[in-house]
Amino acid sequence: MESVPWPFVSVIIICEQWNPFLAEALPHYRKLDYPNFEVLVFSTEPIKRRFPKIRFISDKASRHLPAAKRDLALKYAKGEIFAFIDDDAYPRPLWLKAAVKHFKRSNVVAVGGPGINPPRASSLEKAAGWVSASPLGGWGQTYRFIPQRQRFVDDYPSMNFVVRAEAFRRVGGFDSAYYPGEDTKLCLDLTHKLGGKIIYEPQAMVYHHKRPLFQRYLIQNGRFGLHRGNFARTLPATSQRWFYFIPAFFAIGLMGGLLLWLLSGKQLLVTWLRFAYLAAISLYLLLLLANALWVQRRARSWAVALLTMPGTFLNHFWYGLQFIRGYFSRRLNDNYGRAE
C-alpha cells in the first residue's frame, strides 16, 4: 500500500446487461495502479458474475435511461470521487492517478481524459474513431479522442469523466431529460452553477470502442447533432460555438448547390455560381484526401485512412442536418432524441 493518501474513488459503469465489452473491460481493473477504489456496475438485468473489487447492482427502473442509471452512484457509491466510464471502455493502469492528482486544487471539480481506439478494434471501428480524431472530422473536439495538451474545458463526455462526489451531489447529478447530452448539462452546472473548473488531462486515458462505420456511427452522431443543435439555442453558454455550426452550413451549401445546378438557363450569374460550387466541392475533396493522409501517418493503415473519406463526408452531412433539425425544434420530447 502506498503512503500517499489517495482519496477513495468509485468507478461507475452502466449497461443494460452483461455483454462482450464488459467481459473485455473488467479484467483491466485488476491492473489499475491505484490503491483505493471500488467498481460499481449498474445494469438493468441482473449480472451473476464475480470479479475482485467489483459490485453488480441491477435496477430495472432505469432501463434505457443512462443518466438515471449513473445517478445510482449517489445511492450506492462510497467514494469521495466518482469516475464515470462507459461499459465499452477500459482504462490504462495510470488512469486514476493521472486524473485524481488534479483534485488537490480546490477549484477543480472534474477531470476528463481521451478515449482512444482499442488495439483490437475492427477497421470500420478504428476508421470511425479516426473520423472524430482527425482535424477535418473532429474540428475543435479532437482532444477527446487522441492525447493533446492539458487544458481547461467546460464540456466533456461521460465516457471518461472523473468528478468530485460532493460537487456531483450539489448539482443533482445527471439530468435524465437529456440523452444524449446529459453530460453537457452536467458540465454546464458544474462550471456555471458551482463556478468550478474542469481539466482535460491527456494521461487520464482510456481505450474506448466506437460505433463502426457507417450506419451505427451515423445514427449515434446524428443524435449528438440533434441535441447539440437544440443546445445551441437553449443552452448557448457551451454549445453556441462556431465549429458546431460548420456541418450545418456544409449541409445547407451542399443541398443548395445541387438545387442551383438543376436551374435552367445560361445566365452569367448562374454560370458563376455553378463554377463556385464546383470549386468548393473540389476543395472539400482535396481536404478529405489530406485528412486521410494525416490519418494514415498515425493509424498506419491505408484501409482505415481511405474509409475516413466517406465517413467524414457522411458525418458532416448527417450531423449538419440533425443540428438544423434540433436547433429549430421546440423541444426534444424524450430520451431518444425525437424532436418536435
C-alpha positions in Angstrom: 0.0 0.0 0.0 1.3 3.4 -0.9 2.0 6.1 1.7 0.3 8.8 -0.4 -3.3 9.3 1.0 -5.1 8.9 -2.3 -8.8 9.6 -2.0 -11.3 6.7 -2.3 -12.7 6.5 -5.9 -15.9 4.9 -7.0 -15.6 3.8 -10.7 -19.1 3.9 -12.2 -20.0 1.7 -15.2 -23.5 1.4 -16.7 -25.0 -1.1 -19.1 -28.3 -2.9 -19.9 -27.0 -6.4 -19.4 -23.8 -8.5 -19.5 -22.1 -8.0 -22.8 -18.8 -8.7 -24.6 -17.5 -5.2 -23.9 -17.8 -5.7 -20.2 -16.2 -9.1 -20.5 -13.2 -7.4 -22.2 -13.1 -4.4 -19.8 -13.5 -5.7 -16.3 -10.2 -7.7 -16.1 -8.3 -4.4 -16.7 -9.5 -3.0 -13.4 -7.2 -5.6 -11.7 -4.3 -3.8 -13.4 -5.2 -0.3 -12.1 -2.2 1.4 -10.4 -4.3 3.0 -7.7 -4.6 1.8 -4.1 -8.0 2.9 -3.1 -11.0 2.3 -5.3 -14.2 0.3 -5.9 -16.0 -0.6 -9.2 -19.8 -0.5 -9.4 -21.6 -1.9 -12.5 -25.2 -0.7 -12.7 -27.2 -2.8 -15.1 -30.9 -3.3 -16.0 -30.8 -7.1 -16.0 -29.1 -8.8 -13.0 -25.5 -9.9 -13.7 -24.3 -13.1 -11.9 -20.6 -12.7 -12.2 -17.7 -12.3 -9.7 -14.7 -10.0 -10.0 -12.4 -8.6 -7.3 -13.5 -5.1 -6.1 -16.5 -5.1 -8.4 -20.1 -4.9 -7.3 -23.0 -5.6 -9.7 -26.3 -3.7 -9.0 -29.4 -4.1 -11.1 -32.1 -1.6 -11.4 -35.0 -2.2 -13.9 -36.5 1.2 -13.3 -33.5 2.9 -15.1 -33.9 0.8 -18.3 -32.8 2.8 -21.3 -32.1 5.8 -19.0 -28.3 6.3 -18.9 -28.5 9.4 -16.8 -30.7 7.8 -14.2 -28.5 4.8 -14.1 -25.4 6.9 -13.5 -27.2 8.8 -10.8 -27.5 5.5 -8.8 -23.9 6.3 -7.7 -25.5 8.8 -5.3 -27.2 6.0 -3.5 -24.6 3.2 -3.7 -21.1 4.6 -4.3 -18.8 5.3 -1.3 -16.1 7.3 -3.0 -15.1 10.9 -2.5 -14.7 10.9 -6.3 -16.9 9.3 -8.9 -15.1 8.1 -12.1 -17.6 7.6 -14.9 -16.6 5.3 -17.7 -18.6 3.5 -20.4 -19.1 -0.2 -20.5 -17.4 -0.4 -23.9 -14.2 1.3 -22.5 -11.4 0.2 -20.3 -8.7 2.1 -18.5 -4.9 2.3 -18.7 -3.2 1.4 -15.4 -2.4 5.0 -14.5 -5.8 6.4 -15.4 -7.0 7.2 -11.9 -3.7 8.6 -10.7 -3.4 10.9 -13.6 -6.9 12.2 -13.0 -7.1 12.3 -9.2 -3.9 14.3 -8.8 -5.8 17.4 -10.0 -8.2 17.3 -7.2 -5.5 18.7 -4.9 -6.7 22.0 -6.3 -9.9 23.0 -4.5 -11.4 24.8 -7.6 -11.2 21.6 -9.8 -14.5 19.8 -9.8 -13.9 17.3 -12.6 -11.3 15.8 -14.9 -11.8 14.3 -18.4 -9.4 12.3 -20.5 -9.2 11.0 -24.1 -10.8 7.8 -25.3 -8.6 6.2 -27.9 -9.2 3.3 -30.3 -8.6 -0.1 -28.6 -5.8 -2.0 -30.3 -8.0 -4.9 -31.3 -10.8 -2.9 -32.8 -12.0 -3.6 -36.4 -11.0 -1.5 -39.3 -14.5 0.0 -39.5 -14.4 0.9 -35.8 -10.9 2.3 -36.0 -12.0 4.4 -39.0 -14.9 5.8 -37.0 -12.6 6.7 -34.2 -10.2 8.5 -36.6 -13.0 10.4 -38.2 -13.7 12.0 -34.9 -10.0 12.3 -34.0 -8.9 13.9 -37.3 -8.6 17.6 -38.0 -11.3 17.7 -40.6 -13.6 15.3 -38.9 -13.3 16.4 -35.3 -12.7 20.1 -35.7 -12.4 21.6 -32.1 -13.0 18.3 -30.3 -10.1 16.1 -31.4 -8.5 16.1 -28.0 -11.3 13.9 -26.8 -10.1 11.1 -29.0 -6.3 11.5 -29.1 -4.0 12.8 -26.3 -3.2 16.5 -26.7 -2.1 19.3 -24.4 -3.6 19.7 -20.9 -6.2 22.4 -20.7 -9.3 23.7 -19.0 -12.6 22.7 -20.7 -16.3 23.3 -19.9 -17.9 20.4 -21.7 -16.8 16.8 -21.7 -18.4 13.4 -22.4 -19.1 10.9 -19.7 -17.3 8.1 -21.4 -14.2 9.2 -19.3 -15.3 11.7 -16.7 -14.0 11.9 -13.1 -15.9 14.2 -10.8 -15.9 15.2 -7.1 -18.8 13.3 -5.4 -19.8 16.4 -3.4 -20.0 18.6 -6.5 -22.0 15.9 -8.3 -24.5 15.8 -5.4 -24.7 19.6 -5.3 -25.9 19.9 -8.9 -28.2 16.9 -8.5 -26.3 14.5 -10.8 -27.1 14.0 -14.4 -30.3 15.4 -15.9 -32.4 12.5 -17.2 -34.3 14.9 -19.5 -31.3 14.7 -21.8 -29.9 11.8 -23.8 -27.5 12.1 -25.3 -26.4 15.5 -23.9 -26.8 14.7 -20.2 -23.0 15.2 -19.8 -23.1 18.6 -21.5 -25.8 19.7 -19.0 -23.8 18.3 -16.0 -20.7 20.2 -17.1 -22.7 23.4 -17.6 -24.0 23.0 -14.0 -20.5 22.3 -12.6 -18.9 25.2 -14.3 -21.6 27.8 -14.2 -23.7 27.0 -11.2 -20.8 26.0 -9.0 -18.1 28.0 -10.6 -15.8 25.0 -10.7 -13.0 24.1 -13.2 -12.8 21.0 -15.4 -9.4 19.9 -16.6 -8.6 17.8 -19.6 -5.7 15.5 -18.7 -4.2 13.6 -21.6 -2.6 11.0 -19.3 -6.0 10.0 -17.9 -6.6 7.8 -20.9 -9.0 5.0 -21.6 -9.5 2.7 -24.6 -13.0 3.3 -25.9 -14.8 1.3 -28.6 -16.6 3.4 -31.2 -19.7 2.6 -33.2 -18.3 1.2 -36.5 -18.8 2.9 -39.8 -21.2 3.5 -41.4 -24.8 3.1 -40.1 -24.3 2.8 -36.4 -21.8 5.6 -36.3 -24.1 7.9 -38.2 -27.1 7.1 -36.0 -25.1 7.9 -32.9 -23.6 11.1 -34.3 -26.9 12.2 -35.7 -28.3 12.1 -32.2 -25.3 14.2 -31.0 -26.0 16.7 -33.7 -29.7 16.8 -32.9 -29.0 17.6 -29.2 -26.2 20.0 -29.9 -28.4 22.0 -32.3 -31.1 22.2 -29.6 -28.5 23.1 -27.0 -27.1 25.9 -29.3 -30.5 27.6 -28.8 -31.5 26.5 -25.3 -28.1 26.2 -23.6 -25.9 28.5 -25.6 -23.2 29.0 -22.9 -21.2 26.0 -24.1 -23.0 24.9 -27.3 -23.2 28.1 -29.3 -19.7 27.8 -30.8 -18.6 28.3 -34.4 -17.3 24.8 -35.0 -20.7 23.2 -34.0 -22.4 25.2 -36.8 -20.0 24.3 -39.6 -21.6 20.9 -40.5 -25.0 22.7 -40.7 -23.6 25.3 -43.2 -22.0 22.4 -45.1 -25.3 20.5 -45.4 -27.1 23.7 -46.5 -24.4 24.6 -49.0 -24.3 21.0 -50.5 -28.1 20.8 -50.9 -28.3 24.4 -52.1 -25.6 23.9 -54.7 -27.4 20.8 -56.0 -30.6 22.8 -56.4 -28.7 25.6 -58.1 -27.1 23.1 -60.5 -30.6 22.0 -61.6 -31.6 25.5 -62.5 -32.2 26.0 -66.2 -30.8 28.9 -68.2 -27.4 30.2 -69.1 -27.4 33.5 -67.2 -23.9 34.7 -66.3 -24.7 34.7 -62.5 -25.9 31.0 -62.6 -22.8 30.0 -64.5 -20.5 31.7 -62.0 -22.4 30.2 -59.1 -22.1 26.7 -60.6 -18.4 27.3 -61.1 -18.1 28.4 -57.4 -20.0 25.3 -56.3 -17.7 23.0 -58.3 -14.6 24.8 -56.9 -15.9 24.4 -53.3 -16.6 20.7 -53.9 -13.2 20.2 -55.4 -11.5 21.9 -52.4 -13.5 19.8 -50.0 -12.4 16.6 -51.8 -8.8 17.7 -51.5 -9.3 18.4 -47.8 -10.8 14.9 -47.4 -7.7 13.4 -49.1 -5.3 15.5 -47.0 -7.2 14.4 -43.9 -6.9 10.7 -44.9 -3.2 11.1 -45.4 -3.0 12.6 -41.9 -4.8 9.6 -40.6 -2.6 7.1 -42.5 0.5 8.5 -40.9 -0.9 7.9 -37.4 -3.1 4.8 -37.9 -0.5 3.2 -40.2 -3.4 1.7 -42.3 -4.4 2.7 -45.8 -7.7 0.9 -45.4 -8.6 2.9 -42.2 -7.4 6.1 -43.8 -9.4 5.7 -47.0 -12.5 4.7 -45.0 -12.4 8.1 -43.2 -13.1 9.9 -46.5 -16.7 8.7 -47.0 -17.0 8.5 -43.2 -16.1 12.2 -42.7 -18.3 13.4 -45.6 -21.4 11.4 -44.4 -20.8 12.5 -40.8 -20.6 16.2 -41.7 -23.7 16.0 -43.8 -25.9 14.0 -41.4 -24.7 15.8 -38.3 -25.4 19.1 -40.0 -28.9 18.1 -41.0 -29.7 16.9 -37.5 -28.1 20.0 -35.9 -30.5 22.2 -38.0 -33.4 20.0 -37.0 -32.5 20.2 -33.3 -32.0 24.0 -33.5 -35.5 24.6 -34.8 -37.2 22.0 -32.7 -39.3 23.4 -29.8 -38.0 20.7 -27.5 -36.7 17.2 -27.6 -39.6 15.2 -26.2 -38.0 12.1 -24.8 -34.7 10.4 -24.0 -34.3 9.1 -27.5 -33.9 12.4 -29.2 -37.1 12.7 -31.2 -37.8 16.3 -32.0 -41.0 18.2 -32.0 
